[in-house]
Amino acid sequence: MHPRFRTLSGALGALVLLCATGCGNDDDSGGGGGGKLDMGIAVANISLNFAHEMVLGAESAADHAGDVNFKAVGPPNTDGPAEVQLFQNLTAVAKDGIVLENLDPPIFTRPAARAVDQGIPLVALDTSPTEGSKITFYVGNDNYALGELMAQEALKRLGDDPKGEIVVGVPNPGTPVLDNRAKGIADTFKKEAPGVKVLGPFQTYSDPGQNHSSWASQVAAHPKALAFLGVGDADSYNLAKIKKEKGGKWLTAGFDVDPKTLDAVKDGSNFVTIDPQHFLKGYLSTAILIESVREKDGKLPDGWFLSPGGVVDSSNIAEVTARQKSPKAAYDWYKPVIDKLLGDQEAQLKPLKDAR
C-alpha cells in the first residue's frame, strides 16, 4: 500500500478502514447547515491506485470545506459483498452523506436504496447507479470515449492500414465503467482499421497476481498480436512487466496512474496510459455533496456530472509524475479545472440514462 495512506485495522479484520480528514467522534456532529458533518466514501478496492486517487480527492475536498468528519472504507481486494458490509456500517456513522464507488452495481441496489430511505444523501462515483438504488446523481467519466481515446492512440502508432490482432482485457466483466471502455476500443478499431481483428475482451482480474497470470496466458496464446490493451489499473503495469520479460515488440497500454504505470510510460514500455483523473472525480463528488447538504438541504443535482480524463504519454509524463507526488500537488494541478467545473455545474450535467 502506498505510504500516503493511513491504514487502520478495524473490527472487520481483513477489511480495511481509512480515517480521513477530521475523523473523530465530535459532539457537535450533525446534518443541515450547521455543525460538523459526518460523511464518508466507500470504494471497491482500497489497495489499487484508482481507489487511492478517489479517496485522496475526497479527503482534499472535505479538508477544504472544513468541519467534516470524513471516513473512507473499502476492502483490501475487490470483493463486492465485503464492500456492501463496509458501506452498510458506514451508513451508521456517516449520516450526512456518502460517496459510493463500486464495481458491482446490482448488489448495491438495495443497500443504497435503504440508505436513501433513511435520509442519507448518496452520490454515485465512477460507476453509474442502478435504477432501483434511488441514487439520482452520478459523477463519472465518459468511459466509452476514454476507450476510443486509447484506440486512437494505438492507431497512431500502428501505421497506415494495420492488419492483425489486438487483445483487449477487462478486469471485472459486467462492470459498466470497464465494459464501456472496452467497447469504445473495439468500435474504434472496427471503424478506423477494418484489417484489425479485436479479440476479447478477456477477463484479466483486479488482483495483481491473477492479472499478471491472465495476461501472461493471453500473450502466450497470441504471440503475433499487434497490441495488448487493458482497461484497468493492474493491466497497465503487468502488461509492461510481461513485455519486458518477453522482450515483446507489441504495443501495450492500460489505464490509471499507478506509480509503476507511470514508470512504464516513462521508460517507453507502455506507449500511453489513459488517465480517468480519479482524484478529480473524488474531489468533485465530495465537494458537491458537502455543498448540497450545507446550502440546499441535502438536495443533490439530478443526472450525470461528466468528469474529464486524458492521455499520459512521453510529452507530459514528467508533469503528471510531479502531480502525483502528494495530495497537495494533485490539488494544485487540478485547481483550475475544479474551479471551472464547480463554478458552472449545469454545463457538466447530462441525463443519467446517458452515462457510459
Secondary structure, DSSP 8 states (H G I E B T S, - for coil): --TTS--EE-TTTTSEEEE-TT-S--TTB-STTSSBEEEEEE-S-TTSHHHHHHHHHHHHHHHHH-SEEEEEEE-SS--HHHHHHHHHHHHTT-TTEEEE--S-GGGGHHHHHHHHHTT--EEEESS---GGG---EEEE--HHHHHHHHHHHHHHHH-SS--EEEEEEESSTT-HHHHHHHHHHHHHHHHH-TTEEEEEEEE--SSHHHHHHHHHHHHHH-TT-SEEEE-SHHHHHHHHHHHHHHT--SEEEEES--HHHHHHHHTTSSS-EEE--HHHHHHHHHHHHHHHHHHSTT----EEEE---EEE-TTTHHHHHHHTT-HHHHHHHHHHHHHHHHHTHHHHEE-GGG--
